[in-house]
């Protein structure tokens, strides 16, 4: 647990099931007043970890509902505190009456994510596991849910702890050689430290690669379609989503706003964004659509520049401008090959397809997976967030600095310092080193009751 943080002493409560009508609704309570509240609501404190059927009563001893009560004594609970769960009928009025009775008995309404925050503060989970709780709830695909579940079980955390331990061992070796020169351990020339630093760099890079897959699995990738009016952007969007998402006509400039849809490729969410066609002579509404389109180009992970393969004019100046400015993330897609009598597939560094017939769509899917570095989700064993990637990159840079100090400067003290900072960067991921502001930002995104 972080030394500068301590668990709250107040007792918190919240409805832990989604709002609305349902067969079962759950009130979750955690904190030092749980036993008192149980006595008020149930008339007794149930035997720990035994489900009992009880009447739920308000402060006037009037029966509100009847349901199942579960009591978990500290530290054997999700939060590490005394926890009470009241499982009643899932009507919103019943849940409100029961929650009101719990609050009158001494609890307060929990903040979003406060139960998970207390689990972290009490050492029941590390920070990466807490985040996996929210990711499991928010998962939009089977693969995302399975990866979040593996993170919750500690797969990602174990990798971080193992890497951190290797850094610690190397730091101890370097610092011992510095502090006890009489032992005559010349780590600057013997090659062992250099070998271990290079091994750490390789291990971090490997973990970064898997974490990037996990981050894409959680957040998805952003694919923006750009091009001239009537090139077939909206038709391609409809083909990819298998729905009439965008209006398609022969009139150029039909799409004037940004249209966003999400599909899945091998379990990875892909956010497809259709934008207004770009042309020089546009009315006021189209100009606003073009401005919004350009904003999306900057934010995109990949831009699909849709060209009409039947056009005889060649590539326009506007299309050339897109390729010049965003070439590093542009894929040229030649559409309407069914009209132009062309073969589908990938050749001449372009994808040839027909949004109307679906020819070449599989090639586009495969290309997107390759250019985004997507692998089989079986290799992505955990889910990750952008802050995890940032921390891993910091750790890598510090290890690179340690490598430089060892090889170029022959400065042992600086090698140890860089390794210490690398270890601290890894600690940010699991919460060994963190701040109240970071915790507030993370847990505020959780749902209430979790």
Phi, psi and omega in degrees: 000145180293136185294329184272003180241148175219145181300149177295152178259353178281155176266131185245156180211152178195158170284122186264359178251157183299151179293153180116185181274141178197167181294324182226139172234144186238129170256128179249134181231138180215136177140182186290342182264012183301315182296319177298316181293321178299318179296321179292316186277320188254343184089353179194168173263118182297159174298136184301135175060030174235125179284130179230144176271120185221159170276138178260124185241151177271189184293346178259013180067016177275135182289124178269317186196172173231135182193199184260133177246138178230127178244132177239118181276147179294144001265017187271062180211175180299316183271347186086357177252176169297132182229138175234131174241127179249115184253103180244195177286143192272033174278143183299326180292315179300314180298321180293318179296317182292318178296320178300319179296320179294319180293321179294335180277356173131356180270169171235162179294133179285147172285161175304128176076008187289330176295316178293323178299317179293325176300321178292312182296330180267009174076017178280331178214155171272178188293321179296323178291320177300316179296327179295332176300310180295321180294325178294319179293321185271000185303135182254001178212163179300316182295322179295320179295316180295320179291321177296322178297320178293323176295320178298326178284352174101013181300310180295315182299321180296322178295318179295315180298320180296316179295318179296322179294322177297320178295319180298316180298318180292320177301315181299320180294314182295314183292326177295320179295327179286317186283334182235070182296339180293342177287347177058044174267103182270077184290342181289336184242346186283342175091346182293314181295318178300316179298319182289323178295317178296325176294320177297317179300317179294320180294320179294318179299318178297317179293323177299319181298314178292322180295323178298319176298318179294324179291321176294321179297327180279312189262338184084172176245154185253117179246118181251134177262130182230162178151181179286161175302143176069020176280344178108021180296313181293324178296321178292320177301314179297324180293318181290323182271351182056041179204160177277067184288318183244150177286130180241122176220173176277355182276121180298145176084024180297315180276121181240350179238178178272127178246127183240134176219155180242131173238175177235132175243112182052039177090350180268131176288133178235119181269108181267128183236120177263136183235168180297145175295143185263123173211157186291315185261091183236149177284182186298318182294315179298322180299321177292320177297322179293321178299316179293324178299316181295325176299318181293327178300319182294325185274344189291147169283327180212142177247125173265109178272105185274120177247146177274111184291349179269352183290138183261351185280346185084190183284130182281168179296324179295316179295321176297322179296319178298316181294323180292316186280325186239022187306329183292343180229026180256133170245124179275126180243117177270109184264168176067035180291341177293329178277321184279355180061047180249158178277142179277162179131192181246114175204158185056032180059028177226154175257126179256124182207173174232113178294336182284315184263342182090359177297132177085357180295322178299323177296320178296315178303312182297320180295317180298320178297319182289314185288338176266359178075022181286136176242177175302136181296346177295333180275348179262088191275357179211163178259152184218163180242167182299324180294330177295318179297320179297318180293319178296322179294321177297317179298320180295317181296320178296320178293324175297319177297320178298320178299315180296314181298327180285314187279315187267316187263342183055037184254099183296319181298321180288328175299313180297320180296316180295321178295322178297317180293325176297319179294322178295322178298318176295324180298333178297331183291314184265356176093014175294325178228116183205180181229161177298322180298317180296316179298317179300319180293319183290307189283339179293341180274354180283162174280154177293140182097355178233000000 
